[in-house]
Amino acid sequence: MKHRLQSEFQTRQHMLSEDFELYFYSDRSLAPVEWHSHDYYEFYFFLEGDVDIQAGEQSFSMEEGDILMIPPALLHRPVIHSFRVPYRRFVFWISQAYFAGLRRLSDSYMYLTDSQTAGAYRLHTDRITCNEFQSRMLQLLEEMQTAGFGCDARIPLLVNDLILHINRTVYRMRHPLAPAADPALCRKIALFIEEHLEEDLSLVRLSGEFYASRYYIAHLFKDSLGMSVHQYITKKRLARCRQAIVGAKSITEVYETFGFGDYSSFYRAFKKEYGVSPKDYRDGMRLHMEP
């Protein structure tokens, strides 16, 4: 994160601008913040910290990538448990008047604020979505602080884009669409899995490798292959283990190499797949291989 874009935390709870304000904070110490409310919308984009946000009767244990929307007049406060890691977040303030102007442009800008009838709203995002939001906010901060040519035209565009992106993200999470089958992508992911069976193959990694959401990949495998990504990976790892245990390596070396955490889980999976224990399979295969 660019240090020059960072702001020193302030206790001020009113806006200096008529429309919007954006801050990036990274604090390693902070005096307790008391309960307060304000007459504008507040969005927290949480990056790091050991923090709960109390809002009305709700309490949110914040995680990396969380976005929290706090409506006007709602009492809230952060509760910081420790500073073992810095408390890093973007804080975005938007006036009710600015929102009213957006409504005249399109109701799409108001989806979240209109559909959230009471209280605060937390949106969990994955790493890719979180990075997309960070990129938008950094662009906006750059424009606001550098005040280069055309900034008066570009800043409102970036603000509106950020607000619309929040609403679209919430809408998509509430209205998931069944992904269309993409056999080419499915084959690419399947090939990647087979070539990296000894490595981390979490949905988070696959999402990053193929620039597709975890939700999309999970449903793509289910629709195309009739099994989950986890089931597919397990089958491929078991097949590789079955080949390897006949060789010189011990059974322990084999199951640890291919991502099984302990022998009991490997034993159960192997016997369920092949009907015999790993040891019985190895001994039987070696017996048949003897001259």
Backbone bond lengths (Angstrom), bond angles and torsions (degrees), N, CA, C in turn:
res aa  C-N    CA-C-N  psi(-1)  N-CA   C-N-CA  omega(-1)  CA-C   N-CA-C  phi
1 M - - - 1.466 - - 1.522 108.87 -
2 K 1.301 117.83 134.24 1.454 121.32 -177.83 1.528 109.59 -69.95
3 H 1.347 115.18 123.28 1.463 119.96 -173.58 1.518 111.78 -63.27
4 R 1.335 117.07 -34.34 1.470 118.97 -176.59 1.519 112.43 -67.49
5 L 1.324 117.92 -16.36 1.464 120.69 178.28 1.525 112.03 -85.90
6 Q 1.330 116.64 -6.43 1.462 120.89 -177.46 1.522 110.80 -78.94
7 S 1.327 116.04 142.73 1.462 122.11 178.05 1.522 110.14 -109.45
8 E 1.313 115.76 151.48 1.464 120.56 171.92 1.524 108.27 -80.42
9 F 1.342 115.42 132.30 1.459 118.66 -174.73 1.534 110.41 -61.64
10 Q 1.331 114.81 141.49 1.458 121.63 -179.59 1.527 109.54 -126.41
11 T 1.296 115.66 147.71 1.467 119.94 178.24 1.523 112.04 -87.09
12 R 1.328 117.65 -6.07 1.456 121.17 178.93 1.521 110.67 -57.65
13 Q 1.330 117.07 131.92 1.465 122.08 -179.54 1.529 111.20 -119.73
14 H 1.314 116.01 31.69 1.460 119.90 173.34 1.526 108.38 -136.05
15 M 1.313 116.28 153.26 1.451 121.12 -177.68 1.522 111.36 -85.21
16 L 1.319 115.03 141.50 1.452 120.76 172.38 1.522 110.38 -87.54
17 S 1.330 115.61 -30.85 1.451 121.34 177.25 1.523 110.48 -86.94
18 E 1.310 116.28 154.79 1.458 120.11 176.39 1.525 112.00 -79.79
19 D 1.332 117.14 -17.56 1.460 119.84 -169.61 1.531 114.06 -115.18
20 F 1.340 117.14 -60.01 1.463 119.78 -174.60 1.519 109.86 -159.31
21 E 1.333 115.11 157.06 1.462 122.49 174.62 1.524 108.21 -144.13
22 L 1.324 116.21 145.76 1.465 121.35 -179.49 1.519 108.92 -135.03
23 Y 1.341 115.92 133.07 1.455 121.90 -179.66 1.526 109.89 -133.85
24 F 1.338 114.65 146.73 1.463 120.45 168.84 1.521 108.01 -115.36
25 Y 1.332 116.26 123.80 1.465 122.30 -178.88 1.528 110.15 -117.64
26 S 1.323 115.30 144.04 1.462 122.00 171.52 1.523 106.96 -142.81
27 D 1.334 116.17 101.89 1.464 121.28 -172.09 1.518 111.33 -115.75
28 R 1.335 115.03 138.00 1.470 121.56 174.50 1.516 112.11 -107.43
29 S 1.309 116.10 -3.56 1.465 122.08 171.59 1.513 106.77 -157.39
30 L 1.331 115.24 148.39 1.460 118.57 -175.61 1.520 107.82 -162.12
31 A 1.322 116.44 132.89 1.463 119.73 173.97 1.526 109.03 -68.39
32 P 1.330 117.20 151.65 1.468 119.56 178.94 1.527 111.31 -55.94
33 V 1.331 115.42 138.68 1.464 121.68 177.69 1.521 107.96 -101.61
34 E 1.329 116.18 124.40 1.463 120.49 -176.11 1.533 111.03 -78.40
35 W 1.335 114.36 166.53 1.454 120.12 174.75 1.530 109.36 -55.91
36 H 1.319 116.42 137.08 1.460 120.57 179.08 1.526 109.02 -158.07
37 S 1.304 115.61 166.17 1.465 122.05 173.92 1.519 107.69 -144.18
38 H 1.338 116.14 170.57 1.459 119.33 177.33 1.519 109.76 -150.85
39 D 1.312 116.13 173.55 1.461 119.88 -173.84 1.520 112.58 -97.81
40 Y 1.320 117.96 18.44 1.464 122.74 177.90 1.532 108.93 -128.36
41 Y 1.321 115.55 169.86 1.462 121.26 175.32 1.526 109.49 -83.22
42 E 1.315 115.18 140.54 1.461 120.12 178.59 1.527 108.73 -124.12
43 F 1.342 115.35 130.36 1.463 121.49 176.52 1.523 108.70 -116.84
44 Y 1.328 116.34 123.49 1.465 122.06 171.67 1.524 108.00 -96.00
45 F 1.311 116.76 128.23 1.463 121.66 169.86 1.531 105.40 -110.27
46 F 1.303 116.72 102.36 1.456 121.78 -168.71 1.528 110.37 -89.21
47 L 1.336 116.39 130.19 1.450 121.95 -179.63 1.522 113.22 -110.46
48 E 1.343 117.25 -41.65 1.458 119.59 -173.15 1.516 109.49 -164.78
49 G 1.327 116.16 149.97 1.446 120.56 175.94 1.517 112.34 141.02
50 D 1.309 114.97 165.81 1.470 122.12 177.44 1.528 106.52 -108.80
51 V 1.321 115.52 79.99 1.467 121.26 -164.81 1.527 110.60 -138.64
52 D 1.328 115.38 139.50 1.461 122.20 164.77 1.525 107.57 -110.29
53 I 1.319 116.13 146.22 1.456 121.07 171.33 1.521 107.83 -111.48
54 Q 1.324 115.85 119.38 1.455 120.96 175.70 1.524 107.84 -95.96
55 A 1.339 115.22 128.32 1.463 120.46 -178.07 1.518 108.02 -138.34
56 G 1.332 115.69 108.90 1.457 119.05 -174.25 1.518 109.60 61.28
57 E 1.328 117.30 -126.70 1.456 121.57 178.21 1.521 112.44 -92.55
58 Q 1.316 117.22 3.13 1.459 121.47 -179.46 1.529 110.72 -96.60
59 S 1.330 115.30 153.93 1.460 121.31 174.09 1.520 107.85 -137.84
60 F 1.334 116.30 128.41 1.455 121.71 -175.92 1.523 109.39 -118.12
61 S 1.316 116.81 120.38 1.459 121.04 171.94 1.517 107.49 -84.22
62 M 1.322 116.56 107.43 1.460 121.18 -167.61 1.531 111.67 -76.28
63 E 1.332 114.64 140.64 1.455 122.67 178.55 1.520 109.34 -125.05
64 E 1.337 116.18 157.54 1.465 120.48 179.84 1.523 110.44 -54.17
65 G 1.318 116.33 130.31 1.451 121.53 178.47 1.511 114.48 92.01
66 D 1.343 117.98 -5.11 1.462 119.97 178.55 1.531 110.96 -70.40
67 I 1.325 114.86 142.41 1.464 121.61 171.54 1.519 106.61 -120.13
68 L 1.317 116.52 127.61 1.460 121.53 -178.17 1.523 109.01 -119.52
69 M 1.333 116.13 124.03 1.467 121.76 177.42 1.528 108.79 -102.87
70 I 1.326 116.19 123.54 1.462 122.27 179.02 1.522 108.01 -114.52
71 P 1.319 117.78 116.79 1.473 120.09 -176.91 1.524 111.67 -76.27
72 P 1.321 117.38 166.36 1.473 120.53 178.00 1.527 111.72 -58.10
73 A 1.336 115.32 148.44 1.472 125.19 173.07 1.523 114.10 73.31
74 L 1.343 118.82 1.76 1.468 120.56 179.86 1.526 109.18 -89.45
75 L 1.321 116.73 121.34 1.462 121.18 176.92 1.526 109.91 -65.66
76 H 1.325 116.55 136.84 1.457 119.97 -179.29 1.528 109.41 -158.77
77 R 1.326 114.94 166.50 1.455 121.09 176.45 1.529 108.93 -166.69
78 P 1.342 117.71 152.57 1.459 120.52 171.65 1.537 109.84 -87.13
79 V 1.313 115.97 143.94 1.465 121.64 173.44 1.523 106.59 -118.57
80 I 1.325 116.45 108.04 1.455 121.98 -175.18 1.527 108.33 -95.20
81 H 1.322 116.22 118.22 1.464 120.54 -175.67 1.525 112.43 -83.79
82 S 1.321 117.24 -33.82 1.465 120.66 178.81 1.516 108.83 -163.39
83 F 1.331 115.47 166.81 1.456 121.33 175.07 1.528 110.08 -117.20
84 R 1.337 115.64 35.09 1.472 118.83 176.30 1.531 110.44 -62.31
85 V 1.323 116.06 -27.94 1.470 121.81 168.44 1.520 106.41 -127.75
86 P 1.327 118.69 153.75 1.466 119.62 -179.08 1.523 111.46 -65.62
87 Y 1.309 115.86 151.82 1.463 123.15 176.58 1.528 106.32 -89.38
88 R 1.341 116.53 99.92 1.466 121.34 -174.80 1.524 109.85 -114.08
89 R 1.325 115.89 131.88 1.465 120.05 -178.90 1.528 109.41 -165.11
90 F 1.322 114.28 155.40 1.452 121.91 165.14 1.527 107.60 -95.95
91 V 1.316 116.28 142.84 1.459 121.52 174.76 1.523 107.45 -125.12
92 F 1.321 115.29 124.33 1.462 122.56 -173.70 1.521 108.26 -121.91
93 W 1.326 117.03 117.81 1.468 122.81 179.39 1.532 109.30 -107.09
94 I 1.318 116.23 133.52 1.464 121.28 179.86 1.521 108.85 -134.97
95 S 1.310 116.99 128.36 1.465 120.38 -177.17 1.527 110.90 -74.14
96 Q 1.340 114.84 155.59 1.461 119.89 176.41 1.531 110.65 -64.21
97 A 1.315 116.72 -33.03 1.467 119.88 179.32 1.529 110.76 -65.05
98 Y 1.345 116.36 -38.84 1.464 119.02 178.98 1.522 110.74 -65.63
99 F 1.343 116.04 -41.40 1.461 119.88 176.38 1.525 110.98 -61.12
100 A 1.323 116.40 -39.10 1.468 119.51 179.28 1.520 110.50 -61.85
101 G 1.337 116.84 -37.62 1.452 120.24 176.49 1.517 112.07 -66.11
102 L 1.341 117.14 -37.80 1.461 120.53 177.80 1.529 111.08 -65.79
103 R 1.322 116.57 -36.48 1.467 119.52 179.41 1.525 110.87 -59.24
104 R 1.334 116.06 -35.62 1.459 119.20 179.48 1.528 111.74 -67.81
105 L 1.346 116.04 -23.01 1.461 120.19 176.93 1.522 111.20 -81.81
106 S 1.356 115.97 -45.79 1.462 119.89 -178.57 1.525 109.46 -168.46
107 D 1.333 116.36 140.52 1.459 120.54 175.34 1.522 111.69 -68.97
108 S 1.331 117.72 -15.23 1.465 120.61 179.92 1.529 111.97 -60.92
109 Y 1.335 116.49 -30.48 1.464 119.85 177.98 1.530 111.62 -67.39
110 M 1.320 117.18 -18.86 1.463 121.57 -171.49 1.521 112.86 -106.78
111 Y 1.347 117.57 7.39 1.464 119.45 -173.53 1.523 111.45 -54.98
112 L 1.312 117.93 -49.96 1.465 120.70 -176.84 1.522 111.27 -68.13
113 T 1.307 117.52 -48.73 1.465 119.98 -175.76 1.525 111.39 -66.48
114 D 1.341 117.43 -32.96 1.468 119.86 178.20 1.524 112.17 -76.36
115 S 1.332 117.02 -35.87 1.467 120.12 -175.57 1.521 112.69 -83.71
116 Q 1.340 117.14 -19.34 1.464 120.41 178.24 1.524 107.93 -88.78
117 T 1.325 115.85 97.75 1.462 120.24 -170.67 1.524 113.21 -72.92
118 A 1.310 117.62 -30.69 1.469 119.72 -178.50 1.521 109.82 -155.69
119 G 1.313 116.05 150.79 1.457 120.76 174.17 1.513 113.74 77.81
120 A 1.326 113.51 -176.88 1.462 120.82 178.30 1.525 109.36 -84.17
121 Y 1.323 115.47 165.91 1.463 120.61 178.45 1.516 108.73 -133.25
122 R 1.350 115.86 129.28 1.469 119.74 176.79 1.520 109.82 -108.85
123 L 1.320 115.57 134.62 1.450 122.82 176.89 1.523 108.26 -115.37
124 H 1.338 116.10 117.70 1.462 120.40 173.72 1.529 108.88 -82.17
125 T 1.309 118.30 134.12 1.465 121.34 176.08 1.521 109.98 -125.62
126 D 1.329 116.00 150.52 1.455 119.85 174.73 1.532 109.08 -81.85
127 R 1.346 115.26 178.93 1.467 118.92 -173.76 1.525 112.30 -62.69
128 I 1.326 116.82 -39.89 1.464 119.60 -178.47 1.519 110.51 -65.19
129 T 1.341 116.48 -47.07 1.470 120.39 179.54 1.525 110.56 -63.83
130 C 1.326 116.34 -40.83 1.469 120.26 177.74 1.526 110.96 -59.68
131 N 1.332 117.01 -43.02 1.465 120.41 179.50 1.524 111.45 -64.61
132 E 1.339 116.53 -35.24 1.462 119.99 177.56 1.531 110.35 -62.67
133 F 1.333 116.53 -44.22 1.459 119.80 178.79 1.526 110.94 -64.85
134 Q 1.329 117.36 -42.28 1.463 119.93 179.35 1.522 110.74 -60.22
135 S 1.323 116.33 -42.29 1.459 119.67 179.97 1.524 111.18 -60.06
136 R 1.329 117.15 -43.37 1.466 120.65 179.16 1.533 111.30 -63.58
137 M 1.327 116.44 -42.29 1.462 119.11 -177.79 1.522 111.97 -70.28
138 L 1.336 116.71 -35.76 1.461 119.25 177.69 1.531 111.22 -66.73
139 Q 1.327 116.11 -39.17 1.473 118.66 175.89 1.525 110.48 -61.04
140 L 1.331 115.86 -42.64 1.461 119.78 -179.38 1.529 110.84 -65.56
141 L 1.317 117.55 -44.03 1.468 120.47 178.15 1.526 111.27 -61.52
142 E 1.329 116.31 -42.02 1.476 120.23 178.07 1.526 110.23 -56.96
143 E 1.330 116.33 -47.51 1.463 120.01 -178.68 1.528 111.18 -64.44
144 M 1.321 116.53 -41.62 1.460 120.70 -176.93 1.528 111.68 -67.29
145 Q 1.344 116.89 -32.96 1.456 119.42 -174.68 1.529 113.15 -92.96
146 T 1.326 117.58 -30.28 1.461 118.63 -178.31 1.519 112.60 -85.17
147 A 1.357 116.80 -28.20 1.469 121.26 177.89 1.520 111.90 52.25
148 G 1.334 115.62 46.98 1.458 120.47 179.35 1.516 112.13 -79.05
149 F 1.340 115.21 -179.27 1.454 120.43 -178.59 1.533 110.15 -58.80
150 G 1.317 116.19 132.41 1.457 121.41 177.25 1.511 115.26 80.98
151 C 1.355 116.91 5.01 1.472 118.71 -177.27 1.526 111.69 -63.43
152 D 1.349 117.05 -31.79 1.458 119.80 -179.59 1.522 111.59 -64.81
153 A 1.338 116.32 -25.64 1.465 120.48 177.03 1.524 111.41 -88.39
154 R 1.349 116.57 -36.73 1.468 119.22 -173.36 1.527 112.31 -80.44
155 I 1.330 118.53 -34.63 1.466 120.04 -176.63 1.527 112.30 -58.12
156 P 1.351 120.08 -48.94 1.471 118.62 177.56 1.534 112.64 -60.92
157 L 1.334 116.98 -34.04 1.464 119.56 177.49 1.526 110.90 -63.20
158 L 1.342 116.39 -42.85 1.464 120.49 -179.89 1.527 111.33 -68.33
159 V 1.329 116.62 -38.96 1.465 120.21 177.79 1.523 110.26 -62.85
160 N 1.328 116.29 -48.61 1.459 120.01 -179.06 1.526 111.27 -62.85
161 D 1.337 115.68 -38.69 1.467 119.72 178.44 1.525 111.04 -63.67
162 L 1.332 116.84 -41.01 1.465 120.50 178.91 1.520 111.06 -64.06
163 I 1.317 117.18 -45.35 1.465 120.62 -179.78 1.529 110.41 -64.07
164 L 1.323 116.53 -43.25 1.463 119.54 179.27 1.527 110.70 -64.81
165 H 1.336 117.17 -38.13 1.468 120.68 -179.88 1.527 110.77 -64.02
166 I 1.322 117.45 -38.26 1.465 120.15 175.55 1.522 109.94 -60.47
167 N 1.330 116.21 -48.76 1.455 120.35 -177.95 1.528 112.36 -64.16
168 R 1.317 116.83 -40.59 1.467 119.62 178.90 1.525 111.14 -65.94
169 T 1.326 116.87 -38.59 1.463 120.44 179.62 1.521 110.51 -64.59
170 V 1.333 116.69 -44.97 1.465 120.21 178.38 1.529 110.26 -62.85
171 Y 1.333 116.16 -43.87 1.471 120.08 -178.96 1.527 110.66 -60.90
172 R 1.322 117.51 -45.16 1.465 120.76 -178.39 1.527 111.43 -64.99
173 M 1.323 117.22 -35.94 1.459 119.36 178.87 1.529 111.32 -70.32
174 R 1.325 116.03 -32.34 1.467 119.22 178.79 1.522 112.39 -82.87
175 H 1.342 117.43 -19.30 1.468 121.59 -178.05 1.523 108.88 -130.16
176 P 1.329 117.36 65.68 1.474 119.31 -178.57 1.519 110.91 -65.98
177 L 1.317 115.29 138.52 1.456 121.38 176.85 1.516 109.57 -101.23
178 A 1.318 116.09 141.34 1.460 119.46 174.31 1.523 108.48 -65.19
179 P 1.320 118.83 125.02 1.462 119.91 -176.33 1.516 112.17 -67.82
180 A 1.304 115.92 141.02 1.457 119.57 174.67 1.520 109.30 -68.88
181 A 1.309 116.40 143.87 1.458 120.58 -178.99 1.524 109.42 -61.08
182 D 1.318 116.16 134.51 1.455 122.18 178.42 1.525 106.55 -131.74
183 P 1.340 117.21 81.69 1.467 119.69 -173.71 1.519 112.79 -60.52
184 A 1.336 117.70 -33.07 1.467 119.88 -179.34 1.524 110.40 -64.18
185 L 1.338 116.37 -45.38 1.462 119.62 178.77 1.521 110.64 -65.83
186 C 1.314 116.68 -40.10 1.466 120.23 179.56 1.528 110.30 -60.35
187 R 1.338 117.25 -42.51 1.468 120.55 179.13 1.527 110.99 -65.13
188 K 1.333 116.62 -39.90 1.471 119.84 179.63 1.526 110.98 -63.49
189 I 1.333 115.99 -43.30 1.467 119.32 180.00 1.520 110.33 -66.96
190 A 1.347 116.78 -41.03 1.466 120.68 179.52 1.530 110.65 -61.86
191 L 1.339 116.70 -41.14 1.467 120.53 178.47 1.524 110.35 -65.99
192 F 1.324 116.43 -41.82 1.473 120.09 177.95 1.529 110.40 -59.77
193 I 1.322 116.56 -42.76 1.464 120.94 179.52 1.521 110.56 -60.00
194 E 1.330 117.03 -47.01 1.465 120.33 -178.14 1.520 111.92 -64.31
195 E 1.320 117.65 -29.80 1.469 120.99 -178.98 1.524 112.83 -85.71
196 H 1.349 117.80 -8.38 1.469 120.91 -176.34 1.530 111.40 -132.67
197 L 1.320 116.71 36.17 1.470 119.85 -175.76 1.522 113.14 -65.10
198 E 1.327 117.08 -21.00 1.463 120.14 -178.85 1.528 111.91 -88.60
199 E 1.332 117.47 1.54 1.463 121.48 -174.87 1.526 111.10 -114.17
200 D 1.334 115.39 176.13 1.463 121.12 173.86 1.524 109.24 -64.19
201 L 1.327 115.60 126.61 1.469 120.65 179.44 1.520 110.30 -127.10
202 S 1.303 116.00 39.82 1.459 120.50 178.16 1.517 110.34 -67.66
203 L 1.323 115.90 160.37 1.457 120.26 175.98 1.525 110.92 -60.69
204 V 1.326 116.58 -31.65 1.470 119.93 178.38 1.530 109.73 -61.52
205 R 1.343 115.93 -45.19 1.472 118.43 -179.91 1.525 111.04 -67.52
206 L 1.330 117.43 -45.57 1.459 119.69 -179.23 1.527 110.98 -61.15
207 S 1.333 115.92 -38.01 1.462 120.62 177.72 1.523 110.41 -60.41
208 G 1.338 116.75 -43.96 1.450 120.62 179.66 1.518 113.26 -68.99
209 E 1.334 117.30 -36.61 1.464 121.34 -178.97 1.525 111.80 -68.23
210 F 1.337 116.70 -36.07 1.466 119.67 -171.80 1.535 112.97 -113.56
211 Y 1.331 117.12 7.78 1.463 121.82 176.20 1.534 111.83 51.88
212 A 1.312 114.44 44.16 1.469 121.62 176.74 1.520 107.23 -133.02
213 S 1.315 117.06 148.81 1.457 120.18 -177.50 1.518 110.66 -68.38
214 R 1.316 116.09 154.92 1.464 120.83 176.83 1.519 110.45 -59.67
215 Y 1.332 115.39 -39.46 1.469 119.94 179.09 1.528 110.08 -59.82
216 Y 1.320 117.16 -45.17 1.466 120.96 -177.62 1.523 110.61 -63.53
217 I 1.338 117.31 -46.94 1.467 120.61 -178.21 1.526 110.59 -62.89
218 A 1.329 116.61 -42.54 1.465 119.97 -179.43 1.530 111.01 -60.55
219 H 1.322 116.30 -45.45 1.467 119.40 -179.14 1.528 111.88 -73.98
220 L 1.324 117.44 -31.00 1.458 120.79 177.56 1.524 110.45 -61.57
221 F 1.333 117.24 -45.52 1.465 120.92 179.33 1.523 110.86 -65.84
222 K 1.322 116.00 -42.90 1.467 119.56 -178.66 1.520 110.58 -62.43
223 D 1.337 116.94 -43.26 1.459 121.12 -177.98 1.526 111.97 -73.73
224 S 1.342 117.53 -36.61 1.463 120.76 -174.18 1.529 112.56 -86.20
225 L 1.334 117.24 -38.85 1.461 120.82 -173.17 1.523 113.60 -113.32
226 G 1.332 117.02 -8.22 1.456 119.55 178.71 1.510 114.01 75.07
227 M 1.325 117.58 16.72 1.465 121.26 178.46 1.517 108.98 -148.63
228 S 1.326 115.84 162.01 1.461 120.33 178.77 1.518 110.26 -75.65
229 V 1.327 116.17 164.33 1.461 120.76 175.89 1.523 109.84 -59.34
230 H 1.324 117.02 -42.57 1.470 121.11 -179.94 1.520 110.59 -60.51
231 Q 1.332 117.57 -44.42 1.467 120.53 179.48 1.527 111.01 -62.88
232 Y 1.335 115.82 -40.69 1.466 119.77 179.79 1.526 110.66 -63.48
233 I 1.324 116.75 -46.87 1.463 120.83 -179.76 1.520 110.56 -62.33
234 T 1.333 117.04 -42.37 1.464 120.71 179.59 1.523 110.89 -60.87
235 K 1.333 118.00 -44.37 1.469 121.61 179.05 1.524 111.01 -60.91
236 K 1.319 116.90 -43.74 1.456 119.94 -179.32 1.527 111.41 -67.70
237 R 1.322 117.22 -38.64 1.465 120.50 178.95 1.523 111.00 -68.49
238 L 1.327 116.76 -38.80 1.464 119.90 177.32 1.521 110.84 -63.84
239 A 1.325 116.63 -40.75 1.468 120.11 178.79 1.523 110.62 -62.37
240 R 1.331 116.56 -41.55 1.463 120.40 178.24 1.528 110.61 -67.44
241 C 1.323 116.95 -38.79 1.470 120.23 176.91 1.520 111.06 -63.39
242 R 1.322 116.17 -41.08 1.471 120.12 -179.20 1.525 110.59 -59.75
243 Q 1.334 116.23 -39.42 1.457 119.09 177.36 1.527 111.79 -69.12
244 A 1.341 115.64 -39.12 1.470 119.87 -171.55 1.526 113.57 -76.06
245 I 1.341 118.35 -32.00 1.471 118.90 -173.78 1.520 112.10 -72.13
246 V 1.311 117.73 -13.45 1.464 119.63 176.80 1.522 110.22 -77.99
247 G 1.317 118.01 -19.91 1.451 122.54 -177.88 1.521 112.68 -81.21
248 A 1.341 114.36 -153.22 1.462 120.23 -173.29 1.523 113.49 -82.62
249 K 1.330 118.34 -19.09 1.456 120.07 -177.10 1.524 111.16 -72.78
250 S 1.333 115.71 150.55 1.462 119.86 175.64 1.519 110.14 -74.24
251 I 1.324 116.28 160.61 1.460 120.47 178.25 1.523 109.97 -60.25
252 T 1.325 117.12 -37.98 1.463 120.74 179.68 1.523 111.21 -61.73
253 E 1.348 116.96 -46.01 1.468 120.41 178.43 1.518 110.97 -59.90
254 V 1.324 115.97 -38.38 1.464 120.34 -175.67 1.518 110.83 -68.03
255 Y 1.334 117.75 -52.20 1.474 118.09 -175.08 1.520 111.74 -68.77
256 E 1.348 118.06 -31.10 1.458 119.48 176.67 1.531 111.20 -70.37
257 T 1.317 116.60 -36.14 1.463 120.93 179.16 1.512 111.42 -61.42
258 F 1.335 116.72 -37.87 1.455 120.32 -173.50 1.532 113.57 -103.17
259 G 1.309 115.78 27.52 1.456 119.53 164.21 1.513 117.52 85.44
260 F 1.323 118.54 13.28 1.469 119.60 174.89 1.531 108.11 -91.14
261 G 1.309 116.41 124.74 1.455 120.75 -171.34 1.512 115.12 -67.69
262 D 1.334 117.77 -32.06 1.458 120.39 -178.85 1.525 108.88 -151.98
263 Y 1.338 115.27 165.02 1.462 119.95 -174.52 1.522 111.67 -66.42
264 S 1.319 117.83 -36.45 1.463 119.72 -175.89 1.528 111.43 -63.12
265 S 1.347 117.20 -42.60 1.466 119.62 178.71 1.528 110.67 -68.65
266 F 1.348 116.52 -38.03 1.455 120.03 176.41 1.530 110.88 -64.90
267 Y 1.319 116.51 -43.58 1.474 121.27 179.80 1.526 110.84 -58.83
268 R 1.331 116.52 -48.67 1.460 119.94 -178.05 1.528 111.39 -62.20
269 A 1.340 116.18 -44.23 1.465 120.10 -178.44 1.522 110.86 -66.15
270 F 1.335 116.66 -41.53 1.463 120.85 -178.25 1.529 110.58 -65.90
271 K 1.329 116.59 -46.33 1.471 119.57 -178.19 1.520 111.10 -66.98
272 K 1.320 117.44 -36.35 1.463 120.36 177.60 1.525 110.82 -64.79
273 E 1.337 116.28 -37.50 1.465 120.42 -177.27 1.526 112.51 -77.36
274 Y 1.362 117.12 -40.26 1.461 120.14 -170.71 1.530 114.18 -117.05
275 G 1.320 118.29 -6.45 1.461 120.85 174.62 1.513 115.17 82.57
276 V 1.328 118.02 -0.37 1.467 121.95 177.53 1.520 108.34 -137.13
277 S 1.323 115.99 163.24 1.458 119.25 177.06 1.519 109.75 -76.32
278 P 1.336 118.28 159.26 1.472 119.99 177.66 1.528 112.56 -56.76
279 K 1.327 116.96 -41.83 1.472 120.46 -178.47 1.524 111.02 -65.76
280 D 1.340 116.34 -44.41 1.463 118.98 -179.92 1.525 110.72 -64.10
281 Y 1.329 116.46 -38.43 1.466 119.31 178.50 1.523 110.23 -64.26
282 R 1.335 116.96 -46.18 1.468 120.48 -179.94 1.517 111.18 -60.85
283 D 1.349 116.46 -48.05 1.461 119.64 -177.44 1.523 111.32 -63.78
284 G 1.351 116.38 -39.37 1.454 119.80 179.44 1.517 112.40 -65.81
285 M 1.340 116.51 -41.94 1.459 120.32 179.75 1.517 110.91 -67.25
286 R 1.331 118.33 -40.11 1.457 120.66 179.57 1.523 110.53 -66.22
287 L 1.336 116.77 -35.84 1.445 120.08 178.74 1.530 111.25 -62.81
288 H 1.350 115.82 -41.50 1.458 119.23 179.05 1.507 112.54 -70.47
289 M 1.334 117.22 -23.23 1.467 120.45 -177.71 1.513 112.04 -84.91
290 E 1.341 117.57 -13.69 1.467 120.14 -178.79 1.524 109.89 -67.47
291 P 1.339 117.33 139.75 1.465 120.10 -179.55 1.538 110.96 -69.24
